[in-house]
């Protein structure tokens, strides 16, 4: 890249902070769009168009080849197909943070990891205690995960008034949460295993790894291989979305074209005087094609795929998922039913206890360290926000509950997530107002000393 004297110089840290900032901006905007999709789904599910709206998502779509039937409902293609891309992008972000970002430091990575572990263990334990001996025990997975987009959307309300390290902590925790939840889904909510299909799936993963070792860089080739792996996992009985997690974590973070090589290639192209490049000059055209490829390959595959897919996931896949799954007929649903109550307690009480408690133990034991600017009051506020379990909770509920209990579970998820969001936001409001008053007091004190 040519250094422009009219702009600030490029620093190595920009390759870490800029992708992270872009990820946060997309997540924050996606959270707002996701909320609108939830409200629209709830409105349509309780309107005169209720029957047509709910029936639409059960439309069968697919292909049949003799005895092979790939017909699924529209909701199934959304939940198992499109959501694979959601988990793929989350895994890309996790891989980038662990290899290139702030989580390279094992003790800093340990804090969100241990917090996520507590945020799974505590709510599941509370859920099982409340629901013990009653229908719905199998739904314990609904209280495990955190909705990344909604959490980042809530933090976006406070802008620069909250420490950036809180965003990193909650984003990392939510990603660890979601990856943990999808592993539970893959093996805890799967069907009887088809070992042949599972073996073919892992063979496909091996082919992907081999293609990467051979230096194949064509994105369409990897998408075709990924689709084949997804079909194998879908037929295996292991939940197909695990393919997205595995392939995301396998994606390389190493760039192919170094900055020095890129400058040399671009310098050769720019060395040709303006107007001297002839239309039929094969060598000049070859240099231009090589320069274009070099610019593309100067970014790591993780960053390129994240830039390509993240907007689609945030602004299309997640709102579509919300429309397909958040439509609940509220009439006749009782929040006092054990399943709803257990989910609400798990999200609103279990999540904060687990995240805060396990994080405190990790820091006190020396296993983890608090990042600069991150204090326990902010972690307390963030721990309540982790109780927003919307996307993954609805995803798991659709697998865990039969149709008779599904609406009750979904209402518990929406109610618990809303309560957790409100409590977390209120705590952040109190913290940021106090910080602002302290800051204003210091400014006034400094001004008094000057005069």
N, C-alpha and C positions, 0 to 999 in steps of 0.2 A: 504494500500500500504506500502511495506517495504522501509524504508529510506536507500538509497544507499549512503554510505560515499564517493563514488567516483563522486557523482554528487552534484549540488547545492541543498540546501534544498528547499522543496516545501513550497510555501506561499499561503495563501488564495486568494490573488489577481490573482494567476496564473489561477484559474478557470474562471476568467473574461477576462483577457487579452489574453490568449492563444486561446480560441475559436474565439474572435474578430479578432486576427491576422490571423488565418486560413481562416476566412470568407473573409478578405480583399485580401489575396493571391489568393484564388480561383476566386474572382470577377475580379481581375486584369488580370489574365491569360485568364479568360472567355471573357473579353473585347477584347483582341487581336484576339481570335478565332472567336468572333462575327463579328469583322471587316472583317476578311477573308471570312466569310460566306456571308456578304453583298456584297462584291466585286464579289464573285463567282456568286451570284444570279443575280446581275446587268449584268455581262458578259454573262451569259447564256440567259437572257431575251432579249438581244440585239445581239444575234448570230444566225447562221443558224439553231440552235436547239431550237429556241425560242418557236415554236408552241408546240412541244412535252414536253418541260420543263414546260410551263404554264399549259398545259392540265393534266400533271401528278398529280398536286395538287388537281385537281377536281375529281380524281378517287373515286367512291363510295365504302365505306367500312362499313360493319355492319351486323346485323342479323334481320330477320323478324320472328315474332311469331304470326301467324294469322293476327289480325288487328293491332298488335303492330309492329311498324317499327322503328328499331334503326339504320337505314342506314344513314350515313353522309358522306360528302366528306372528303378526307384525310386532307385537310386544316382545316376543321371544327374540326376534332379530335385533330389536333395539337393546334389550337387556343383556343378551349374550354376544351379539355381534358388534354393534356400535360401542358398547361400553368396554369392549376389549381395547379400543383405541384410547379410551379414557385412562385405563390402567397402564397402557403402553406409555402415554405421555407422563403420567405420574412417575413411572419407573425411570424414564429418561431424566426427569428433574432430580430424582433421588440419586441416580448414578452421577450426574453432573456435580451435585453438591458434595457427594462423598469423595469424588476424585479431584475436582477442580475448585470447589467452593469452600465455605467456612467449615464444613463438616469433615474436612481432611484431618483436623485435629481430633484424635480419638476421644479425648475427654470432653470436647465440646459436642461431638456427635453423640456421646453417651447420654447427655441430658435429655434430648428429645426422644431418644430410643427408649430409655428407661421410663420416661414420662408416658410414652405411648403404651408401653407394657402395662404400667399401672392403670392407664385409661382403658385397658381391655379387661384386666383381671378383676378390678373392683366392681365395675358395673355388672359384669357377668355374674359375679358372686351374689350381689344384691338381687339381681333378677331371679336367679335360681332359688334363693331363700324365699322370696315373695311368692313365686309361682309353684313352689314345691308341692308335688302331689296333685297338681291341677293340669288341665289341658293347656298346651302352649309351651311346655318345657323345652321343646326343640327349637324355640325361637330365641334362644339366648344370644345368638350372634347379632341380633338387631341392635344391641346396645354397645357394640364394640367400637365402631368406626366414627371418624370425624369428617364432616363435609368441608373440604378444602375451600371451595369457592365462597360458601357462606361465611366462613371464619375470616377469610381475607377481606370479603366485602364489609364485614362489621368493623374490622380494623381500619379500613379505608375511610370510615366516617371521621376518624381522629387525625388523619394526615400525619404531620410531623410532630404532633403532641405526644406520641408514644415512641418508645425507643425502637429503632430498626431491628434490634436483636430480638424483640418480642415477635416481630413478624417472621423472622427466620426460625425461631424456636417453634412457633405454632405451625408454620408451613411444614417444617421437617417432621414434627410430631404427627401432623395429619397424614403426611405421606407414609410414614412408618405404620400408622394406624390402618390406613387403607390397604397397604400391601399385606399386613398381618391378617386383616379381615378377608381379603381375597384368598389367601392361603387356607384359612379356615373354611371358606366357601368351597374351595376346590376339593378339599378332602372330607369336610364335615357335612356338606350338603350335596354331595355328588350322588350318583346312582351306582348300580352294580358295575364293576369295572370290566371293560372290554380290553383285555391285555394286548390283543393284536393292534387295535387302534391306538392304544397308549404307546406301544412300542414304535409304531410308525410315527407318532407325534414326536417322540424323542429322537428318532432317526432324522426327522425333518430339522430338528434343532441342531443336530450334529452337522447336517448339510449346510445350514446357515453359518455355523462356526467355521466349517471348512472353506466356504465361499469367502468369508472375511479374511481368513488366513492366506488364501490365494490372491487376494487383492481385488476381488470383484467389488465395484463401487456403484453399480447401477441400482438406484432406489427401486424402480419397478421390479427388478429381479427379486429383491428382498421382500417386497410386498406380496409377490406371488408365492414365494416360499412361506411367508408368514400366514397367508390365507390357507395354504395346504396344512400347516401345523395346526391352525385353528380348527379346521374341519376334522382332523384326527382327534384332537382333544374333545371336540363336541361329540364325537361318536364314542369316546372312550368311557364316559361316565364321570370323568373328572371335569369340573366346570371349565368351560372353554376359555373364560377370561384369564385364566392362569397363563395362557399362551402370551398375552400382552405383557404380563409382568416379567416372564422369563426373557422374552425377546428384547424388552426395554433395558433390562439389566445387562444383556449381552452386547448392547450397542457400543461401539468404540468411542472413546473420548479423545483419541489421538488425532491430530490433524495430519493430513498427508503432504500438503505443500507448506513449507516453512515461510516465515515472513521474508527472509533473505532471498529464497528462491522465487517467491512471488514478485518481489521488486525487480529481480533480474529479468523475469519473463515479461513483465509489463514495460520495463525499460527498453527491451528489444523492440516491442511493438511501437512505443512512443518515439523511438529513435528515427522512424521513417518520417521524413518531412511531409507536412500537410500537402495533399494533392498528388504525391508521388506514388501512392499505392494504386496500381493498375487493376482494372476490373477482373482481368483474367490471371492475375498474379497468384499462382497456387501457393507459393511460399508465404506470401503475406496473409492469405486466407488461413493457412495452416497455423501461422503464428497467432492470429486472432482467435481461432478456435481453442488453441492451447491456452491462451490468456484467459478466455472465458471459463475453461475448466479449472484453471489454476485458482481463479477468484473463488469459484464454488468450493473447491477442495481446501481452501485456506481456513475453512470452518470445520470443526469436528462433526462427524455424523450425528452425535447426540444433539449438538446445537442446531444443525440444519433441520433435522427431523422435528425438533421441538418448535422451531420457528414455523415450519410448514403445517404442523398438525394442531398445535395448541389453540390457535384461534377457532379452528373448526370444532374442536372439543368443547371449548368454552362457550361459543356463541351458537352452536347448532346441536351437537350431540347431547349436552346436558339439559338444555331446555326441552328438547324432544323427549328425553328420558322423563323429565318432570311431568310433561303433558301426559305421557303414557302411564305413569305410575302414581301420580299425586291426586288423581280424581277419586275422591271419596264421597260416598253418599252419607252425609252426616246424620240424616234423620234416623232416629231409633238407635243410634250408637251411644253406648254409655261408657264414659271415661272411668267409672268406678269398677269396671270389670277387671279381674286380676291381670290379664295380659296388658291392657292399657296402663294400669297402675304400675306394674313391674317395669315397663319400658320407660315411663316418665321418671320413676325413681332412679332407674339405672342411668339415664342420661343426665338428669339434673343433680343428683346426689352422688352416684357412683363415679361418674367421670371426673368431677372436680377432686373428690377424695383420692382417687387413684393417681391422677396426674400430679397433684400437689404433693401427696404423701410419698410416692415413689421418687419424685424429683428431689425432695428434701433429703431422703435417705441416700440417694446417689451422691449428692453434694457433700453431705456430712461424712460419708464413708470415704470420700476422696476419689470415687469412681468417676465423677463428673465435676465440671466447674461451671459457674455462672458466667455467661458472656458479659462483656462490659456494657453497663447501662441497664442490664436486666435485673430487676429486684423481685423479691418475693411477693409484694402486693400486685405487681404486674403479672406474675405467674399465676396468682390466685384468679385474677380477672380472666386470663387466658384459659385457665383450667375449666372455667364455666363455659367459655365459648367452645371448648372441645366437645361439649354436650350437644352441639348442633350436629346431629347424625344423619341428616336428611338423605343424601343420595345413596350411600352404602346401606343405611338402615332400611330404606325402602327396597333396595336391591335384594338384601338378605331376607326381608319379610316375605317377598314374593316367592322365595324358595322354601321358607320354613313353615309357613302357615297355610292351612287349607282355606278355600274361598269363604267358608263360614266365619272364620276368625280374622281374615285378612284386613277388612275394613277397621275392625277394632284395633288391630296392631298399627295400622297406618295412622289412625287418629292419635294414638299414643305417641308415635314418632313425631308427628307434626306438632303436637302440644308440648312434648318434652323439649324438642328442639327450639321452639319459640320461647319457652320459659328460660332455658339455658342462655339463649341469645340476649334476652332482656336483662337477666341478672348480670351477665358479663359486661354488657354495654353500660349498665348503671355503675358498676364498679369502676370501669375505665373513665366514665364521666367524672366521678368523684376524684380519682387519681389525677386526671389531667387538669381539673379545676384547681386542686390544691397545688400542683406543680406550677401552674400559671400564676397563682397568688404569690407563691414564694418567689418566683422569678420577678414579678412586678415589684414586690417588696424590696428585693435586692437592687433593682434599678432605681427605685425611689431613694434608697439609702445611699447609693453611690452618688445620685444627683445632689442629695443634701450635703454630702461631704465636699462636693465640688464647690458648692456655694458657701 
